[in-house]
Amino acid sequence: MDNWLLPENIDDILPAEADRIESLRRALLDLFRGHGYQLVWPPLVEYVESLLTGSGRDLDLMTFKLVDQMSGRLLGVRADITPQVARIDAHILNRSGVTRLCYAGSVLHAMPGGAARRRELLQVGAEIYGHAGIESDIEIQRLMLLALERAGCGSLQIDLGHVGVFRALVRRGAVPAGRELDLFQALQGKDQPALRELVKPLPREIADALLALAELYGGAGVLREARLRLPEYPEICAAIADLEQAARAIEGEASGCSFDLGELRGYHYHTGIVFAAYAEGHADAIGRGGRYDEIGRAFGRARPATGFTLDLRDVAGLGQTRRPGAGILAPYSNDQALRETIARLRAAGEMVIVDLPGHEHTRDELGIDRELRVMGGAWQVVRRSTGG
């Protein structure tokens, strides 16, 4: 076996892509900071009980587990940073008011999300704790769209759902836990035949509403249809009203807005609005988020919470970013004026590479487009020709 081979669905990030990703990471964290979000940096590994607490079963199969040789306890490599941030809010910061937090870091999945998907993701996100109203959901959705716009992702479509509708029907219909899981899977797959079989033992009103959920997806008319086809339970009416308000608030900030009342992604820990952003020409969602008010309960404080995450690598690949590698080549010299010129250029954000002696024949590998030359008695930046 070749020692340089990497595990399946794990790969290196080479200089050009790494430059785009790091530039985007800095830009997004600066954006979040400007909106009042404070940066936290949770550890890569934790005791598995802490990592999975409050997240339901969704993350369990995605989490790499190993035995800690110091304590003998089971550790997990994080598959999502959100439970860690919830722990920080609930158990460490312990604030009583609204807390805005953001983060950026690697997460590892035991299995890829698809045949061509990576197992290591570069996750960046922002979260609000301590506010239960639709206003914080709207703030988070707007911030996600602004982040994607800042990344140069172009035309964006946002898809909105609300897990509270399904939760209300299951609770009102006294659906057993096993059947609830089967209904969840059938709705996620839009499997109408399976759904029709599963609802047969349920009260007629509940059965008809669950069947309707599988069809309630599309444009603005979906919410009008939902009011006609779903029971007028207070929790369902409130969920539809929240979706209407969120859609009005982000109108004009996304190219389009659609709805899917059968979308139950993250059902085991999401409690309210869920959303996903899609970019033109990209099949998978490039940003996801939602409300998860119960995630901090196991840490002693079930604070209201809402947030979103992006995969930096996906977003950086879609965006229109600066041309990587563009920089300035400087000759190797102890000339004081040259050193001062180099320092001034670097302070202004330019990349300046000093041309070490003996490597003249490999200069083109650097991808440099300019160089420093003495002109008129002063060091000047001039365009560099290939092979020069």
C-alpha positions as CSV (number, residue, x, y, z in Angstrom):
1,M,0.0,0.0,0.0
2,D,1.3,3.5,-0.9
3,N,2.0,5.5,2.3
4,W,0.8,8.7,0.6
5,L,-2.8,7.5,0.0
6,L,-5.5,9.1,2.0
7,P,-8.7,7.4,3.3
8,E,-11.8,7.4,1.1
9,N,-13.6,10.7,0.9
10,I,-10.8,12.5,2.6
11,D,-8.5,14.8,0.6
12,D,-5.9,17.5,0.8
13,I,-6.6,21.2,0.2
14,L,-3.9,22.6,-2.1
15,P,-2.6,26.2,-2.1
16,A,-4.9,27.8,-4.6
17,E,-8.1,26.4,-3.0
18,A,-6.7,26.9,0.5
19,D,-6.1,30.6,-0.2
20,R,-9.7,31.1,-1.4
21,I,-11.1,29.2,1.7
22,E,-8.9,31.1,4.2
23,S,-9.8,34.5,2.6
24,L,-13.5,33.6,2.8
25,R,-13.2,32.4,6.4
26,R,-11.7,35.7,7.5
27,A,-14.3,37.7,5.6
28,L,-17.2,35.8,7.1
29,L,-15.9,36.0,10.6
30,D,-15.4,39.7,10.2
31,L,-19.0,39.9,8.8
32,F,-20.4,38.1,11.9
33,R,-18.3,40.2,14.3
34,G,-19.8,43.3,12.7
35,H,-23.3,42.0,13.5
36,G,-22.3,41.3,17.2
37,Y,-21.5,37.6,17.0
38,Q,-18.7,36.6,19.3
39,L,-16.2,33.9,18.1
40,V,-15.9,30.6,20.1
41,W,-13.5,27.8,19.3
42,P,-14.7,24.4,20.8
43,P,-12.3,21.4,20.9
44,L,-12.1,18.9,18.1
45,V,-12.9,15.9,20.5
46,E,-15.1,15.6,23.5
47,Y,-16.6,12.9,25.6
48,V,-19.1,11.3,23.4
49,E,-22.0,11.9,25.8
50,S,-21.4,15.6,25.6
51,L,-21.1,15.7,21.8
52,L,-24.4,13.8,21.3
53,T,-26.4,15.2,24.1
54,G,-29.3,17.2,22.9
55,S,-28.7,16.3,19.2
56,G,-31.0,13.3,19.1
57,R,-30.0,10.3,17.0
58,D,-29.1,12.3,13.9
59,L,-25.4,12.7,14.8
60,D,-24.8,9.4,16.4
61,L,-24.0,7.3,13.3
62,M,-22.0,10.3,11.8
63,T,-19.7,10.5,14.8
64,F,-16.2,8.8,14.9
65,K,-15.7,7.3,18.3
66,L,-12.5,6.2,20.1
67,V,-11.3,5.4,23.6
68,D,-9.4,8.0,25.5
69,Q,-6.1,6.4,26.7
70,M,-5.9,8.8,29.6
71,S,-9.4,8.3,31.1
72,G,-10.7,5.1,29.5
73,R,-13.8,7.0,28.5
74,L,-15.3,7.1,25.0
75,L,-14.4,10.2,23.0
76,G,-16.1,11.5,19.8
77,V,-14.6,13.5,17.0
78,R,-17.2,16.3,16.4
79,A,-19.5,15.8,13.4
80,D,-21.2,19.1,14.0
81,I,-20.2,22.2,16.1
82,T,-23.7,23.3,17.0
83,P,-24.0,21.0,20.1
84,Q,-20.7,22.2,21.4
85,V,-21.8,25.9,21.0
86,A,-25.0,25.0,22.9
87,R,-22.9,23.5,25.7
88,I,-20.8,26.7,25.8
89,D,-23.9,28.9,26.0
90,A,-25.7,26.8,28.6
91,H,-22.9,25.7,30.9
92,I,-19.9,28.1,30.5
93,L,-21.1,31.5,29.5
94,N,-24.4,31.2,31.5
95,R,-25.8,34.5,30.4
96,S,-29.4,35.5,31.0
97,G,-29.9,37.7,27.9
98,V,-29.5,37.2,24.2
99,T,-26.1,35.7,23.2
100,R,-24.8,35.7,19.6
101,L,-22.0,33.3,18.9
102,C,-20.1,32.2,15.7
103,Y,-17.4,29.6,14.9
104,A,-15.3,28.1,12.2
105,G,-13.6,24.7,12.2
106,S,-13.3,21.2,10.9
107,V,-15.9,18.5,11.5
108,L,-15.5,14.8,10.6
109,H,-18.2,12.4,9.4
110,A,-17.9,8.6,9.8
111,M,-19.7,8.2,6.5
112,P,-20.0,10.7,3.6
113,G,-23.4,12.3,3.0
114,G,-23.3,11.0,-0.6
115,A,-21.1,9.1,-3.0
116,A,-19.1,12.2,-4.0
117,R,-19.3,14.0,-0.7
118,R,-16.3,14.6,1.6
119,R,-16.1,13.3,5.2
120,E,-14.2,16.3,6.5
121,L,-16.1,19.5,6.3
122,L,-14.9,23.1,7.1
123,Q,-17.9,24.4,9.0
124,V,-18.6,28.0,9.7
125,G,-21.8,29.3,11.3
126,A,-23.6,31.7,13.6
127,E,-26.2,31.2,16.3
128,I,-28.5,33.2,18.6
129,Y,-29.4,32.0,22.1
130,G,-32.0,33.4,24.4
131,H,-34.6,34.7,22.0
132,A,-37.7,32.7,21.2
133,G,-39.4,34.9,18.6
134,I,-39.5,34.9,14.8
135,E,-37.3,38.0,14.8
136,S,-34.1,36.0,15.7
137,D,-35.0,33.4,13.0
138,I,-35.2,36.3,10.5
139,E,-31.9,37.8,11.6
140,I,-30.2,34.4,11.2
141,Q,-31.7,33.9,7.7
142,R,-30.7,37.3,6.6
143,L,-27.1,36.8,7.9
144,M,-26.8,33.5,6.1
145,L,-27.9,35.2,2.8
146,L,-25.6,38.1,3.4
147,A,-22.7,35.7,4.0
148,L,-23.4,33.8,0.8
149,E,-23.7,37.1,-1.1
150,R,-20.4,38.2,0.4
151,A,-18.9,35.0,-0.8
152,G,-20.0,35.8,-4.4
153,C,-22.4,32.8,-4.7
154,G,-24.7,34.7,-7.1
155,S,-28.4,33.9,-7.4
156,L,-29.8,32.2,-4.3
157,Q,-33.0,30.3,-3.6
158,I,-34.1,29.8,0.0
159,D,-36.4,26.9,1.1
160,L,-38.4,27.2,4.3
161,G,-40.1,24.5,6.4
162,H,-41.4,24.1,9.9
163,V,-41.0,20.8,11.9
164,G,-43.6,22.1,14.4
165,V,-46.4,21.2,12.0
166,F,-45.5,17.5,11.9
167,R,-44.8,17.5,15.7
168,A,-48.3,18.9,16.3
169,L,-50.0,16.3,14.2
170,V,-48.0,13.4,15.8
171,R,-48.8,14.7,19.3
172,R,-52.5,15.4,18.6
173,G,-52.9,12.0,17.0
174,A,-51.1,10.2,19.9
175,V,-48.9,8.5,17.3
176,P,-46.6,5.7,18.9
177,A,-42.9,6.4,18.7
178,G,-42.2,3.6,16.3
179,R,-44.9,4.7,13.8
180,E,-43.7,8.3,14.2
181,L,-40.2,7.3,13.0
182,D,-41.8,5.5,10.0
183,L,-43.9,8.5,9.2
184,F,-40.9,10.7,9.4
185,Q,-38.9,8.5,6.9
186,A,-41.9,8.3,4.5
187,L,-42.4,12.1,4.5
188,Q,-38.7,12.7,4.0
189,G,-38.7,10.4,1.0
190,K,-42.1,11.8,-0.3
191,D,-43.1,8.1,-0.3
192,Q,-46.9,8.4,-0.8
193,P,-47.7,4.7,-0.9
194,A,-45.9,4.0,2.4
195,L,-47.5,7.1,3.9
196,R,-51.0,6.0,3.0
197,E,-50.4,2.6,4.7
198,L,-48.9,4.2,7.8
199,V,-51.8,6.7,8.4
200,K,-54.6,4.1,8.2
201,P,-54.9,3.5,12.0
202,L,-54.8,7.2,12.7
203,P,-57.8,9.5,13.2
204,R,-59.2,10.8,9.9
205,E,-58.3,14.4,10.5
206,I,-54.7,13.5,11.4
207,A,-54.3,11.0,8.6
208,D,-55.5,13.5,5.9
209,A,-53.2,16.2,7.3
210,L,-50.1,13.9,7.2
211,L,-50.9,12.9,3.6
212,A,-51.2,16.6,2.8
213,L,-47.8,17.4,4.2
214,A,-46.2,15.2,1.5
215,E,-47.8,17.5,-1.2
216,L,-47.4,20.9,0.5
217,Y,-44.2,22.1,-1.2
218,G,-43.6,24.7,-3.8
219,G,-44.1,28.5,-4.1
220,A,-46.1,31.1,-2.2
221,G,-49.4,29.3,-2.8
222,V,-48.3,26.4,-0.5
223,L,-49.0,28.3,2.7
224,R,-52.5,29.3,1.4
225,E,-53.2,25.7,0.6
226,A,-51.8,24.6,4.0
227,R,-54.4,26.8,5.7
228,L,-57.1,25.0,3.8
229,R,-55.9,21.4,4.2
230,L,-54.4,21.4,7.7
231,P,-56.4,21.4,11.0
232,E,-56.7,24.8,12.6
233,Y,-54.6,23.8,15.7
234,P,-53.1,26.9,17.3
235,E,-49.5,25.5,17.0
236,I,-50.0,24.8,13.2
237,C,-51.5,28.3,12.6
238,A,-48.6,29.8,14.5
239,A,-46.1,27.8,12.4
240,I,-47.7,29.0,9.1
241,A,-47.8,32.6,10.4
242,D,-44.0,32.4,11.2
243,L,-43.3,31.1,7.7
244,E,-45.3,33.9,6.1
245,Q,-43.5,36.5,8.2
246,A,-40.0,35.0,7.5
247,A,-40.8,34.9,3.7
248,R,-41.9,38.6,3.7
249,A,-38.8,39.6,5.7
250,I,-36.3,38.1,3.3
251,E,-38.2,39.0,0.1
252,G,-35.7,40.8,-2.2
253,E,-32.7,39.3,-0.4
254,A,-33.0,36.0,-2.2
255,S,-33.9,35.4,-5.8
256,G,-36.7,33.1,-4.8
257,C,-38.4,31.6,-1.7
258,S,-40.1,28.2,-1.6
259,F,-41.8,26.1,1.1
260,D,-41.8,22.4,2.1
261,L,-44.0,21.5,5.1
262,G,-42.8,17.9,4.8
263,E,-39.1,18.8,5.2
264,L,-38.1,17.3,8.5
265,R,-34.3,17.5,8.2
266,G,-32.8,17.5,11.7
267,Y,-36.2,16.6,13.1
268,H,-34.8,15.0,16.3
269,Y,-33.4,18.3,17.5
270,H,-35.0,21.0,15.4
271,T,-38.2,22.5,17.0
272,G,-39.3,25.2,14.6
273,I,-38.4,26.8,11.3
274,V,-35.9,25.0,9.2
275,F,-34.3,26.5,6.1
276,A,-31.8,25.8,3.3
277,A,-30.1,28.0,0.7
278,Y,-29.4,26.8,-2.9
279,A,-27.2,28.4,-5.5
280,E,-27.9,28.3,-9.2
281,G,-26.3,25.2,-10.9
282,H,-25.6,23.5,-7.5
283,A,-27.9,20.6,-6.6
284,D,-27.1,20.4,-2.9
285,A,-27.9,23.0,-0.3
286,I,-25.0,25.3,0.4
287,G,-26.3,26.7,3.7
288,R,-28.7,25.1,6.3
289,G,-30.2,26.2,9.5
290,G,-33.2,26.2,11.8
291,R,-34.5,26.6,15.3
292,Y,-33.5,24.1,18.1
293,D,-34.9,25.3,21.4
294,E,-34.3,22.1,23.3
295,I,-30.7,21.4,22.4
296,G,-29.3,22.9,25.7
297,R,-31.7,21.1,28.0
298,A,-29.3,18.3,28.8
299,F,-26.7,20.9,29.8
300,G,-29.1,22.4,32.3
301,R,-30.6,25.3,30.3
302,A,-33.0,24.7,27.4
303,R,-32.5,28.2,26.0
304,P,-34.3,29.2,22.7
305,A,-31.8,28.9,19.9
306,T,-31.5,29.4,16.1
307,G,-28.6,29.3,13.7
308,F,-27.1,28.3,10.4
309,T,-24.0,26.5,9.1
310,L,-22.1,26.6,5.8
311,D,-19.4,24.4,4.4
312,L,-16.5,26.8,3.6
313,R,-15.1,24.6,0.9
314,D,-18.4,24.3,-1.0
315,V,-19.1,28.0,-0.7
316,A,-15.5,29.0,-1.7
317,G,-15.8,26.8,-4.8
318,L,-19.0,28.5,-5.9
319,G,-18.0,32.1,-5.2
320,Q,-16.2,34.6,-7.4
321,T,-13.0,35.1,-5.5
322,R,-9.7,36.8,-6.2
323,R,-7.2,35.1,-8.5
324,P,-5.0,32.9,-6.3
325,G,-1.2,33.2,-6.4
326,A,-1.1,36.8,-7.8
327,G,1.8,38.5,-6.1
328,I,5.1,40.2,-6.4
329,L,8.6,38.7,-6.8
330,A,11.4,40.6,-5.1
331,P,15.1,40.0,-5.8
332,Y,17.3,38.6,-3.0
333,S,19.2,41.7,-1.7
334,N,20.2,43.4,1.5
335,D,19.3,46.8,0.0
336,Q,17.6,48.8,2.7
337,A,15.3,50.6,0.3
338,L,14.2,47.3,-1.1
339,R,13.4,45.9,2.3
340,E,11.4,49.0,3.2
341,T,9.5,48.7,-0.1
342,I,8.7,45.0,0.6
343,A,7.5,45.8,4.1
344,R,5.3,48.6,2.9
345,L,3.7,46.3,0.2
346,R,3.1,43.5,2.7
347,A,1.5,45.9,5.1
348,A,-0.9,47.0,2.3
349,G,-2.0,43.3,1.9
350,E,0.2,42.3,-1.0
351,M,2.0,38.9,-1.2
352,V,5.7,39.5,-1.8
353,I,8.0,36.5,-2.3
354,V,11.8,37.0,-2.1
355,D,13.5,35.1,-5.0
356,L,16.0,32.9,-3.2
357,P,19.3,32.4,-5.1
358,G,19.7,29.3,-7.4
359,H,16.1,28.8,-8.2
360,E,15.7,31.2,-11.2
361,H,14.6,28.3,-13.5
362,T,11.6,27.5,-11.2
363,R,10.1,31.0,-10.9
364,D,7.1,30.3,-13.0
365,E,5.9,27.7,-10.4
366,L,5.3,30.5,-8.0
367,G,2.4,31.9,-10.1
368,I,3.7,35.5,-9.6
369,D,2.4,38.1,-11.9
370,R,4.5,41.2,-10.9
371,E,8.0,41.9,-9.8
372,L,10.1,44.7,-8.1
373,R,12.7,46.4,-10.3
374,V,14.7,49.6,-9.9
375,M,13.3,52.3,-12.1
376,G,14.3,55.9,-12.0
377,G,16.4,55.2,-8.9
378,A,13.5,53.7,-6.9
379,W,12.0,50.3,-6.5
380,Q,8.8,49.9,-8.6
381,V,6.3,47.2,-9.1
382,V,6.0,46.1,-12.8
383,R,4.2,43.4,-14.7
384,R,6.2,40.2,-14.9
385,S,6.4,38.2,-18.2
386,T,6.2,34.4,-18.0
387,G,9.6,32.8,-18.1
388,G,11.3,36.0,-16.9
